[in-house]
Amino acid sequence: MLSTIEAAKRIGVSKSTLLRWLDEGLVDDVERDWRGWRMWRSRDIERIRAFQKAYHSKPIRRIRRGTLSRAEYAKAAAQSMGSFARGYSLRPGVGM
């Protein structure tokens, strides 16, 4: 198991980028230990790498009809990444 900074290094992004993706709901959070610290496993790293590849593969459709909340923007962004969503399945007990 890896810390968040170690996971970010393996994914190839900064810790703040990884935490922002989690905060904005672009990726599902990972399990936490008894202290509340995130426990990154290799399957989590691969899931985030797949997201990163899809996220940077094509531009996300921008929505300009008023102000969106972070959750609404994250939902719109996730919907626009159809190629990512087709191969993705939620783990039981994690996410929404």
C-alpha positions in Angstrom: 0.0 0.0 0.0 1.1 3.5 -0.9 0.7 7.0 0.5 -1.0 9.6 -1.6 2.3 11.2 -2.5 3.7 7.9 -3.6 0.6 7.1 -5.6 0.8 10.5 -7.3 4.4 9.9 -8.3 3.5 6.5 -9.8 0.6 8.0 -11.7 2.8 10.9 -12.9 0.8 13.8 -11.4 1.3 16.0 -8.4 -0.3 15.2 -5.1 -2.5 18.3 -5.4 -3.8 17.2 -8.8 -4.6 13.7 -7.5 -6.4 15.2 -4.5 -8.3 17.7 -6.7 -9.6 14.8 -8.9 -10.8 13.1 -5.8 -12.3 16.3 -4.4 -14.1 17.1 -7.6 -15.5 13.6 -7.9 -13.7 12.9 -11.2 -12.4 9.6 -9.6 -13.7 7.5 -6.8 -11.9 7.7 -3.5 -9.9 4.8 -2.2 -10.1 2.8 1.0 -8.8 4.4 4.2 -7.1 2.9 7.2 -8.1 3.3 10.9 -6.5 6.8 11.0 -8.4 8.0 7.9 -5.4 7.9 5.7 -5.9 6.8 2.1 -4.5 3.3 1.3 -3.5 3.2 -2.4 -3.3 -0.3 -3.9 -2.0 -1.2 -7.4 -5.5 -1.6 -8.8 -6.3 2.0 -7.6 -3.1 3.2 -9.4 -4.2 1.4 -12.6 -7.7 2.8 -12.4 -6.4 6.4 -12.0 -4.0 5.9 -14.8 -6.9 4.8 -17.1 -8.8 7.9 -16.0 -5.7 10.1 -16.7 -5.3 8.7 -20.2 -9.0 9.2 -21.0 -9.0 12.7 -19.3 -6.1 13.9 -21.5 -7.1 12.0 -24.7 -9.6 14.5 -25.9 -11.0 17.9 -24.8 -13.8 17.8 -22.3 -16.9 19.5 -23.6 -17.2 22.9 -21.9 -20.6 23.9 -20.5 -21.2 27.6 -20.6 -24.8 27.9 -19.4 -24.3 29.5 -16.1 -22.3 28.5 -13.1 -22.0 24.8 -12.2 -21.2 23.4 -8.9 -18.1 21.2 -8.6 -20.4 18.1 -8.5 -22.3 19.2 -11.6 -19.1 19.9 -13.5 -17.6 16.6 -12.5 -20.7 14.8 -13.7 -20.6 16.6 -17.0 -16.9 15.8 -17.4 -17.4 12.2 -16.6 -20.2 11.9 -19.1 -18.1 13.4 -21.8 -15.4 10.7 -21.3 -17.5 7.9 -22.7 -14.4 5.8 -23.7 -13.3 5.8 -20.1 -16.7 5.0 -18.7 -17.3 1.9 -20.9 -14.4 0.0 -19.4 -15.0 1.1 -15.9 -16.9 -0.6 -13.1 -17.3 0.5 -9.5 -16.0 -1.5 -6.7 -18.7 -2.6 -4.3 -19.0 -0.2 -1.3 -16.9 2.5 -2.9 -18.2 5.7 -4.6 -21.8 6.9 -4.9 
